Amino acid sequence: MKIKAKQENCNGIPYDFFDQNSNSICFMLSGTGYSYEKPVLYYSRLLLLELGYDVIQINYSFEQQLFEQEPQAISNMVYSIVNPIVEHCLRTKPYTNAVYIGKSLGTLPIIDFYMQQSSSIPARYILLTPLLSLDHTMANLLNKQAFLAIGTADPHFSQEKIAQLTTLDLAVFDGLNHSLEHASNIIQSIQFCESLFIQLKAYIQKNELSISM
């Protein structure tokens, strides 16, 4: 779907605004080194646009020194940059529901903050390759509602931890790495990508129905 992004800025942080004059909005938070034009985030954007959402892609970047801090401090830093944009966008239009999509680093503020807060509008959360190896991430995911996708070759994957996340919608892919790709089989990567987005579309549409009822 060809919708040209508006280049916006809030508190010195640039973001891309795909405006469809919708009453639904999606906030996208990228990973370290995993840009919005890489497959999983690119197709996530196209899917949400296809489903009629406005889409916000927040274009943050960090110095390497950030990652020498404790995980919770990293999460706090990302949230402090992202949240003013989220609040600004929610103030400027009367949105009735929101979706938050995070990839890797971008899942931290979603899990640690947005999923723990009371939202002013119904919100759903999509976690692509979250950092399950972090203790605070697991603690904040227990008994929550979200869609989570991860591969068994991801260094943050743990079958024991996945088994604890009984309230989440899970998409676990055999042999996929932290990019949700198969390192040596491009055809299998594409097939798994198709499966991911079939499941993700079903999750969003199912939850849209529950919101409207």
Protein Blocks (a to p, Z undefined) as FASTA:
>chain_A
ZZddddddeehiacddddehiabdcdddddehiafkbmklmmmmmmmmmnopacdddddd
ddfklmmpcfklmmmmmmmmmmmmmmmmmmmpccfbdcdddehjlmmmmmmmmmmpccfb
dcddddehiafkbmklmmmmgopacdddddfkbmkbcfklmmmmmmbccdddehiafkop
afklmklmmmmmmmmmmmmmmmmmmmmmmmmZZ
